[in-house]
């Protein structure tokens, strides 16, 4: 039997994930007391109509029922009769606060407006589950279609997937450095297409601009070196328990060089079969 626990931060996208699993014939139960999961599985396997796929949403709404959750998860993971996975969904503080304000919702931990302190408390409460997660998805910059595409990639064909996420961004220094970036690379050393009249009003998404940026040897050497460095670092991040890496490439305005370089880095990593998200902040 395939069993998935969907957990993570409030407002990060657990409901959207449950919708995805339900649409794919998983038997979904929201806010299930963890202590009852094993009982449900035993009941499902002994029933006349056998349930082969189930997904359980577990989060801080469980309150006192969350006690002992790590032991319960460990027991499920050791059950050879189960194909057991944990999907942990998270997002940045900024993204969560924005979503709560847009939806005018109240956070489960407080009747007061959402704050960084409330989110930090929730992260701490769920830290144990996060450390046991099979997959972690950061939805800070994902549209629903992109989120669903990642779930398709991780769960649809039953093959083992690389769960590490590379979040690639482009930006312009004129508007500041992205606060969520783990690594910031300044690509203003590359010749600027802005000063080529025929390219000035285009962006790095345009083939002509991309070819101009990527044709320079200094660009090619930078991309090769960057790729080699990240290929060596990613296993180290995974070993230390990090499941995603945000890399931001910046140029002056965020329209030409950073966009072309970000696109090329995303292409390289996708061809390797890695999970990649791509955002051009200032376009």
N, C-alpha and C positions, 0 to 999 in steps of 0.2 A: 504493500500500500504506500502511495506517495503522500507524505504529510509535510505541509509547509506552515511554519509559524510566521505571520506577518506582524512585525512590531516596529517601534521607532517613535520619533518625536511627534507630538500633536501638531497637526497642520502640515506635516511633511508630505503626506500623500498616501496614507495607509488605506483610505477608503477607495481611492482610485485603483490601488493595487488589488484590493478585494474584488472590485468590479471586473478587473482583467481576469482574475482567476475564476470568478463565477461564469464569465462568458466562455471559458474553456472547460466547462463541466466539472470544476472542482466543487465539492460540497463545502460551502463557506459558512463559518460561524463567527460573528463579531462579538468582541468582549467576552470571550470564553474564559471562565475560571480555569487556570492552568491545571489544577488538581483533577479536573474532570476530563481532561483531554484523553488520557489513557483509557478511561472508562468508555468514552465515546468510541475510540478506535476499536476496542474489543467488541462493543455492541455492533459497530458497523461491519466488522469482519464476520460476525456470526449471523447477521441478518439474511433474509431471503434474497433481497436485492443488494448485492455486495457493492459497497462504496470503495472505489479504488483510488480516488484522489480527494484529499480534504485540505482546506486551508483555514487556519484559526488566527483571528486578529487579537493580539494581546498587547495591552498598553497600560498606562498608569490609571486608567479608569477602573482597573481591577482592584485598586486600593489594597486592602488587607489580603486579597486573594493572590497578590503577587508574591507573598512570602513563600520561599522555597522554590521559586521558579527555576533557578539555575540547576537545582537537583533534579527537577522534573525534566528539564531539557536534556540533561545528561543521560537520564534513563531512556528517553526516547531515542537519543543519538546512538545508544548502545544496542537498541533493539534491531537485530538483523532482519526482521520481517518488514521493517519500514525503510523507505527511501526518504530520509528525514533531512529537511533544510530549514534554515532560518533566514528570512529576508528582513533586513533592518533598513528602514527608510529615515533619512535625516535631511536637514537643510541648514543653511546658515541662519544666525540670529536675525540678520537683516531681512531675509526672505520670509521667515516665520512671522516676524512682527508685521511686515507689510501685508501678508495674507490675512492675519487676524484683524487688522484694521479695515481691510477691504471688505471682509465678510461680517464684521462687527460681532464676532464670536467671543465667547468667554473661555479662557483656558481652563482645562479640567482641574488644575492645581490651585486656582485662585479665582475669586469673583472680581478681582481688580483687573485693570487693563494689563495686557501682557507686557512683560519686561525682560531684560537680559537676565535678571536674577531668577525669574520663574523658569526660563528656558534652561539656565545652568543647573537648577535643582532637578529638572526632569532628565537632563543628560546624565546627571549623577545617579539617579534612581535606575536608569536603564543601562548603565555602563556594563553591568555583568552580562546582560543579554547581547549587547553590541559586541562584546569580546568573544562571544560564542557564535556570532553570525556567520553563515555561509557566504552570503552576499550582502554588500552594503551599497545602497544607491543614494547619492546626494541629488536631491531634486531642485536645488536652489535656482538653477538656470534651465531646467527642463520644461518644455511644453508637454502637454498630455500625450501627444503623439510620440514624442521622443522618449518619454517615460515608458509608454507601452512597447516601443521598439526595443528598449533595453530588457524588459520582461520577456519579450519574444525571444530575444537572444539567449537569455539565461535559462529559460524553463521549457521552451517549446520542443526541442529535439532530443532532450535527454542526454546530450553530450556534455562532458565537463567543460566549463567555460572559465576564462580568465576573469576573476571577479574584480580586479583592480581597474579603477576608472581614471582615465586621463582627461581632465577638463582643460581645454585649450581656449584661451581668449586673446583677442586683440584689443588694444585700447590706445588712446592718445594722451600723452603726458599733459596736454593742455587742460584736460579735465580730471587729472589726478590718477594715481595708481589704484587699481582695484584692491580693496581691503582684504578680499578673500583669497588673494593669490598667495601660493606657497613659494613660487619662484617667479621673479620678474626679470625679463630680459629686454634690454634696451637695444633696439635694432636701428637706431638713428645713424649708425656708421655706414649703412647701405646707401648708395646714391639714390636721391629722392626723385621719384617720378613726377612730383608736384611741379618741378621746374622744367618738365618737358611739356610744351604747349598742348600737344595732342593727347596727353595722358592726365593733365591737371584735373579735369573735371570727372574723371573716371575713378573707380575704386580698385582695391586689390582683388576683388572678385572678378574683375574684367580680365580676359585672357591676355590682352596686350600689356596691361600693367603687371600682371603676374610674370609674364615672360621677361619683362624689363628688369624686375626685381631679382628674379631667380637666375638670370644669365650671368650675373657678376660672380667672379670666382670667390670673393670674400663672402658672399651670401651662401654659396654652395659649401664652402669650408665650415661656415658657422652652423648650417643645418646638419651637416654630417657629424660635427663635433657634439652638437646638442643631442642628436639622436643617440650617439654612442654613450654619452654621459648618462642620459636618462635610462637607457637599457641596463646600465650597471647599477643605477640608484634604485630603480623600482623594486627589485627583489629585497633590497635592504629596508625600504619603507614597509613592504609587506611583512618582513620579519619583525619589525617593530610595532606591528599592529595597525598600520595606516592602510586604508582601503581606497584612497583617492588622492590625486595630486592635481592642484590647479596651477597651470603654467600660463603666465600672461606675457605677451609680446607687445612692446610699446614703441610707437614712433611719435612724431610731433602731433599730428592730428588724429591718428587712428584710422586713416582712410586708405593708405596705399601700402607702405612697406610692412607694417605689422599684420595687416590683413592677408597679404600674399604669403608671408612666412608662416602665419598660423594655419592657413589652409594647407600648405605643403607639409607641415609637421603632422597635421591631422591625417592627411592622406597616407603618409608613411606608416603611422601607427595602425591605422585601419587595415592597411594591406597586410600587416603582421597579425591581424586577428584580435587586436586589443579593443577594449571598450573605450570609446572616445566621444566626448561632447565638444561642440565648437560654438563659440559665440563671438560676434564682433560688436563689442559694447558701443562703440561710437559711430556706427554706421546708421 
